[in-house]
């Protein structure tokens, strides 16, 4: 089975975040650090735990990270072996990967079922053809082109070569030949109101 690519985005409900008391108590720089840390956790799984390493990892000013890496910000993360992870995002990631694996598996099963049905129909059709050929050895297959409904149709070339009687069109042709040639500019003049 091919390896599934990681999901490109996580879902965050703005109303849930904005109504969360813990989030409301964060300062603007703390909110920004929290959001950046969460994005890094989504993309990389974990981030460094120490403020100094985190600042280097996030390419941020170490003093700003040290000042804003408060208990409120850290409450969204768990520490494991010197790294931080976001349990909420890990859960989302696992659910998405499980769902994608189930969809891939279902697609594979559906494809196999379709292929089996197609092969079964093909075997039946080949059996019917063989049986009809055995019953009537003179039977021939009529291979038709895409635009053809049956072999008895005449081709365009055959229709154009056939001699048609022009008698039914004689009156119209006579009137056409007897008509006065029109001035080339007559239509132009009439269309402009001259």
Buried (B, 14 or more C-beta within 10 A) or exposed (E): EEEEEEBEEBEEEEEEBEEEEEBEEBEEBBBBBBEBBBBBBBEEBBBBBBBEBBBEBBEBEEEBBEBBBBEBBBEBBEEEEEBBBBEBBBEBBEEBEEEBEEEEEEEEEEEEEEEEEEEEEEEEEEEEEEEEEEEEEEEEEEEEEEEEEEEEEEEEEEEEEEEEEEEEEEEEEEEEEEEEEEEEEEEEEEEEEE
